[in-house]
Amino acid sequence: LPSNKSEEAYRNPTEVQMSQIVLPCHANHCGELSAGQLLKWMDSTACLSAERHAGCSCITASVDDINFEHTIGVGKVVNIIAKVNRAFTSSMEVGILVTCEDLYTDRQWKVCHAFATFVARRTEAGKVQLKQVIPHTQMEQMEYSLAAERRRMRLIHAEIITDLLSSSTAQLECQEYQDAVPAERTRVESVELVLPPHANHQVSTFGGQIMAWMENVATIAACRLCNAHPTLRTIDMFHFRGPSHIGDRLVLKAIVNNAFKHSMEVGVCAEAYQGGEPLRHINSAFMTFEVLDSDRKPRTLPRLRPEPVDGKRRYQEAIARKKIRLDRKYIITCKQTEVPLSVPWDPSNQMYLSYNNVSALKLMDTRNNWVLTSEKNKVRLYTLEENHMLCFKVEMYVSVPAEQTFHLLSDLRRRKEWDRHYESCDLINQADEDDTLYRIATPSVRKGGKGQDFILLASRRKPCDSSDPYLIALRSVTLPTHPPTEDYTRGEVLCAGFAIWEESSTLTKITYYNQATPGVLPYISTDIAGLSSGFYSSFCACSQFLEPIYYGKPSVQY
């Protein structure tokens, strides 16, 4: 929401809006807007936004997971807003918000929120170098910052999913059910000839049209399992592997991979050919459907009997993908107040926990309503109370290059050299180059009391470009191998960490953030109340730790 009058009049230059009344020709036989038609509208709006920013033709490269929260009836108005969140070299992320409006009651509600990636097409002059997006409002700054993290997850998505499936499916068995529906019965194959009305203004097959055709065959496959009209709930990431043009024949194939109690997964594949040439793989997707009863509650679905060989593989992979989907939805899309402070860590959810960890820190870094509580010799302490949560940040400058500062602060085992709150720090697991698990012990704040320990996931990020900081994000996780002990009270950290900004080649701004959970608050309550300046002592010690090491002198231990 706009935070002041100057923002009320501001409109993002890349923003494009589309409003459509849902007519009977857009709806299925249940009187609900076809999801395929909605995907076409979404893709068209997003493409126009991308082209407004790029100033040239753009094509859809991918669409992130979409979760449809509501269906839309005939007579309702669909409002779609798309705008470019961030531009990279030749690609850009476009955010898409879909809402539904009832003109008779003046009521509006959210239908879905999606992120699409568009690529600027080459011009006669060669590859396009996109101009940077300049965030104007706090919301734009937040989306700009998170876009880099979403892009990182997108680039490794296929590799991570492949690794997770290969490690998960070995332990899964296909259960035999009586009266199960043979998977072969749900198989659908359909061919479409790409005609001029199916092409976009660049004479390529419209990405939204391909998505709509895929949704159509997926719906038919789902119908064949349940003999009822299914409702599309989620679509896993669409990734366009190659172009299609007027005159192509698109072969669309769908089959139900697995049926769970209240949902089923349908796999869809789109391939293209022209004349006698071999098939080209255009796109694959996994769509989740439910069947709703008269009270709009999910019905129990028939069980599925997979085909031999490939069918069993798809059946097993659907189980693994369901777990991945739930992890992703639980960790990424839940509001912070809905997620426990500590989420169980394992390799299957590492990517999503790391994303959540870094995103939470980026959100704090984009807040602009911090209140300066105290300042001592250019070390500043700020506080922010939001949603019944107290956050604080400490800001200072050091005469050390940003990359060196990042390197020194990334290893939490060295933090006890300057932070009196770190009694010990043990490395539990170096998951990969960016993610590390630590156990940290802290002294008691009361004489004779027990100390606390924390199991923390530390996620590091280097800048995507010069407008990004270096980040070291920290959050609590749980590990079966490290349960709470009698000697320590187990504390929890929801979000903490460092944002390290390069001011010049030798000057760096360090900002430390922490959401003051009950386990953390006792250590800084006197600073917040203005009764002590422990924060100043700690960060002076941090400066004394960083600068001597950089200049080759022995460091002063706090």
N, C-alpha and C positions, 0 to 999 in steps of 0.2 A: 504494500500500500504506500502511496506517496507520503513522505514524512514532512513535507513543507509545501508552501504555496508554489514555489518555483518548480517543484516536481509535478504538481497537478497539471500544469500546462504542457509539460514535456511529453513527447511521444517518440519512442524509439524509431529511428529512420528506416530500420529494416522490417518494422512490424507490418504484417499483412493480415487483414481480417476477412473471413468469409462467413456469411449467414445463409442458411438454406432452410426452407420449410420442407418437412418430410411429407412427400406426396405418396399416394398408393403405388406409383411406379417405382419408388425407392425401397419399398417394404417387401417383406416376405409374407407368407400366407397367415402369419400370426399378427400382422399389422405392426410389426416392429421394423425399424430401419435395418436394412441389410448391412452387416459388418463390412462386406466388400465395398459397398457404396461409400460408407464412412471412410474407409482406408483411401479410396480414390480422392475424396474431398480433402483429407488430411495431407496426402502427398502433394496435391496440386497447390494447396495454400503454402506448404513449406517450401516447395520449389520456387514459387513466386518471391518468397522472402529471401531465399538464397540468391536468386538472380538480381534482386534489388540491391543486395550488398555487393555482389561480384561484378555487376555490370555486364555480364555475359551469360551464355547458356550454362545450365548446371544439370547434373544427373544425380539420381538417388543412388548412393553407395550402400547404405544400410539403414535400418530402423531398429532401435533398441526395443527391448521387451515392452509389450503393451498390456496393461491390465484394464479390462473394461469393467467399470464399477456398476454401470446401469445400462439397460436397453433403452431405446428411444422409440416412442410410438408415432404413428401417423398424425399429422397436425401440429406436432411439436417443432420448435425451431432449433436447429443445430448451429451453434456459434463456435467458430474455430479461429484461434489467434496463433500466429506463428511469427517468430523473430529469431534472428541469428544471435546465439549466445557468445560464440567465439569463432574466429577464423584462424586457421593454421596456414600452412604454405599454400596448398591448392584445395584444401577441404575445409568445411565449416560445419559446426553443430547448430542445428535449428531446433529450438524448443517449440512444441506444439501443445496447446491446451484446448480441449474440447469440452464445451458445456452445453447443457440442454435447457431450453427456455419454454415455459408454458405461458403463452400469450394471454390466457384467460385468468390466470391466478397471479401473474407477474412473479412466478417462482423460477429460480434458476438452480441448477445443480451440476456438479462436475461429472463428466463421463469418463474421461481418461486424460493422461498426460504422457507425452511421448517425446523422444529425442531422435531426430533423423540426421544422418550425415550426408551432405551433398558435396560433390566434386565439381569444380569449375572446369568446363571443357576447354581443350587447347584452342587457341585462336591461330590465325595465319602467322602471327608474330611469335608463336611458340607457347610454352607452358605459362599459365596464369599465376601471377604472384598476388595473392589476395591482400587487400589492405586490412589492417588490424581493427578489431572492434574496440571502441572506447566506452567502457561502462560509465553510465551517468548516475544511476540510482544505486542504493544499497542492494536491491534485489538483482540488478544487472551485474553488479560486482560479484555477488555470490554465485550466480549462474556462470559467469565468466571464469571464476576460479575453479568451480567444480567441473566445468567442461574439460579441463585438462586431465582431471582424474578419471572422468568417464571415458575419455579417449584412450587413456592408458589401458583401462579394463577392456575396451572394445578390441584393441590391437592384440591382446593376449587371450581373448575370450575363447576362440576356437581351440587353441593349444591347451588351455586349462581344462576345458570341457572334455577333450580327448583323453587327457591324463586321468581325469576323475572317473570317466566311464571305464577306462581300461582297468583301473584299480578297484572299482566298485562291482563290476558285473561278474567278476570271477566268483564272488561269494553268493550270487543270487541264483535261485532255482525257480523254474517255472512250475507253479502249482497247478494241479489238475482239478478242475471243477466239473461237477455234474451239470448238464444242461448249458454248458458254456457255448457261446456263439463262435463258430469258426472264423478266424481272422480273414480268411479268403472271401467270406461273404461281404465284408466291408470294403473290399478293394474297388477303387474307382479309377478309370482312365478316361480322359477326355482330351480332345484336340481342338485348338482354336486357331483360326487363320487371322493373322494380324492385318487388319485393314486400316485405311487412313483415319477413320474415327477413333481407332485405338492408339494412334500415335500422338506424341506430344508435338509442340511447336518446333522440335529439333528433328522430326521424322524418325525418332526412335520409339519403340514401344513404351508407352506411359507406364512408369513404375507402379503407380497406383492401380492401373488396369491389371497388371500381372498379379499383384497382391489380391485383387478382387477375384480373379479367376482361381487362384489358389484357395482362397477362403470358400469358394463355391464347391469345389470338389471335396474339400475337407468336411464341409457340412453334410454333403451326401453320404460320405463314409460314416460319419457319426450317426446319421439317421438310420443307416442300415444295421447298426449295432442295437439301437434302442427302440426302433420303430416309433419314434416320436421326434418332435422338432427340438433340436439341441440349441443351446445358447452359448455363443463363443465367450470365453472368460479371459483367456490370456493367449498371447502370441509370443513365442520366444524370438530372439533377435533375427530379423530378416537380413540377409547379406547377399547383395546382387553380385554374382560372380562374373557376369559378362553381359554385353548389350544384346538387344533384339531389335529387329527392324520390320518395316512394312513388307509383307510377303512371306515372313517367317511363319512356320507352323509351330505352335507351342503345344507340347504334349504335357499334360498335367496329370500326375498320379498321386493318389492318396490311399491310405490304409490306416485303420485303427491299430496302434502299436500295443496299447494296454488299456484295460478298463479297471478303475479303482472303485471304491464304494460309491462315491458321488461325482466322479469326474473321469474323463477318458482323454488320452493323448492321441492325436492324429498326426501322422507324418505326411508331409506334402513335398513333392518334387516338381520342378518346372524345367523342361528341356526344350530346346529349339532346334529346328533344322530347316533347310531350304533346298528344294530339289533333291538330289541324291546324296547330299553331304551327310556326314555322321551327326548324331545328336550332340548338342552343346548344353552343358549344365548351366542353367540360368540362376536358379534359386532353390533353396530348401528351407523348410520351416516346420516347427512343431507347434500345434495349436491345441489348447485345452478347452473341452466343452463340458457343460453340465446340462441336465434336463430338469426344468423347473416344474413343480406341481402347481395346482390352482392357488396355493398360498405363496407362490414364488420361492419355495424352499427346494433345494436340490433333491431329486429322486434317487433311490438306490438303482444302480445300473446293472445290467446283465454282465456276467463274467466273460472273458475272452479266452478262446483256445488258440494259441499262436500256431502259425505254420511251422513245419520242420525247418531246421537250419537258420535261415535269415530271420524268420518270424520269431524264433526264440531269442536271437540276438536283440531284435528290436524290442521285444517284451522286457528283457532284462535292462536294456538301456533306458527304457521309459521309467522304470522304477528308480534308477540312479538319477535321471533328469528330474524326477519329481522331488527327490530329496534336495537336489541342487536348487530347484525352483523355490522350494519352501525356505531354504537357507537364505537365498538371495532376497526374497520378499521380506523375510523376518528381519534380516540384518540391515538391509539397505532402505526399504520403503517405510518401515515402522518409524513413528516419531520417537525421539529420544526418551520421552517420558513413558513409552510403552515397552521399551526394551530393558531387560535387567542390566545392571551395571556390568556384570561379568557374563559374557557369552562363552560357552564351551568352544575351545579352539581345536581344530583338527585340520589336516591338509585339505579336506574337501571344502571347507569354508574359508580358507586362508585369504583367497582373493577378495571375498566380500567383506570380511572383517578388516582387511587392510584398507579397502576402499572406504568403509564406514569410519575407520580411525582417522584417516587423512581428511576426509570430507568434514567431519565434526570440527577438526582444528581449523580448516579453511573457513568454515562458517563463523567461528569466533573471530578469525582474523578480518573478516569483512564487516563486522559490527562497527557502527560509527557513533554509538551512543554511550561510550565508556565515560565514566566520571573519574576525574583525577582526585585521588584520595590523599596522597602525600607525595612529596618530592624532596630528594636530598642529593645535592651535587649531581644533578642531571640523571639520577636513577629515579624513575617515576613508577608509582603504584596506582593502578586504575581498578575500579570495581564496576560491576554491572549486575543488577538483579533482574532476572527475567524468568517467567514461568516458575516462580518459587524456587529458583536456583540462583545461588550467588556465584558469580564468576569473577576472577581477578586476572590482571595481566601486569607484568613488570617489563619496563622498557629501558634499554640503555644502549650506549654505543661503545665499540671497541676498535682499536687501531690494528685490526687483523683482517686480512681478506676473507670474504664471505665463505668461499669454498673451504678454507682452512678451518674457520670457525665451525662450519658444518661437520667436518671430519672429526674435530676434537670433541664436540658435544654429542655426536652420534653414538659413541661407545659409552653406555651408561655406567660401565664398570669404573670409569674414571671420574664419575660425578662426585664420588665421596671425597675426592681431593679438594673440592671447593664447597660442597653443600653439606652443612652439618646435619641435615635431615636424612642423609644416606649413611647408614651404619655399615651396610655391606650390600654388594650387588653381584649376583652370580648369573652367568649366561647359561640358560637352560637349553635353548635350541636355536641354532642359526638356520631358520627356515629357508631363506635365500638371501640374495644380496641386499634386498630392501627390508625384509621383515625378520625381527629377532625377538625371542622370548627371554625375559629376565625374571629372576626373583630378587626383590629388593626388601631389605629389612631396615626399619626406622626405629629410633629410640622412643621410649615412652615420653609423653609430655608431662606426666605426673611422676613424682618421686615414688619409687617402689612399684609402679604400674608395669604392665606388660607392654613390650614394644609391639609394633605392627609389621606385618609383611604384606607385600603386594606381588601378584603375578601379572606382569605387564607385557603387552605386545608393543614393540617399538617399530614404527613404520617410517622409513626414510624416503624422501623424494627430492630429486634435484629439479631445478627450474625447467619448465617446458620452454620458456623463452625469457627475455630480459624483464618482462613484467611480472614474473613469478618469483616468490622467495624460495629458499631452501627450507624444507620442512622436516621436523622430527616429531611425529605424533605418537602419543602414549595413551593406552587404554587397558583396563583390566580384562583378563580372560581367565577361564578356569581350566585346569589340567588335572586329569585323574592321577597323574604321577606326582602331583604336588598338592595334596589336600591340606586344609588348615591344620596347624599343630597346637598343642597346649601351650607352648612357649610364647607364641605370638597370636595377637588378634588379627584375623585376616581383614585387611582394608581393601577398598575398591576405588578405582579411578575411572570416571566416566569419560573424561577428555582432558588431556594436558599436552604440553609440548612446546617446541620452539619454532618460531618463524624467523628466518635469518635473511635480511635484506641487504643487498649490495648497494651501498651509497656511493662508493668510489672504489678504486682498485685497492685502497688500504683502509677504508672506513666501512664498518658494518654495523647495522642496527639489529640488535637482538631483542626479540619480544617473546616473553614466556607467558603462556596461558595455562589456566587451570580452572575447571569447574569444581567448586569447593564442595565435594561430597562429604558426608559425615566423617569419613576416615581421614580426610585431608584438613577439614576446617580447624581442628584444634591447633594445628601447627602454624596457622597464619591469623588466628582470630585477634591476637593482640596488635598485629600490624594493621588489620582492617579497622580496628577500633582506634587506631592512632596512639596506642599505648607503648609501642616499641617500633624500632626500625630494623628488625631482623632481616627484612627483605633487602635492605640496603647493604647490610654486612655480607649477606650471601652473594649478591651480585657483584659487589666489589671483589670478593674472593674469586668469583667466576672470571672477572676481568684480569685479575692477577694470575689466574691459572692459564688463560688463553695467551696473553701477550708475551710473557717470558718464554713460553714454548715456541711461539712463532719467531721470536727474535733470538732464539737459541740460548736463553738463560735458564737457570734452574727455576722451577715454578715454586711459588710460595703456597704451602698447604694451609688450608683454613684451620 
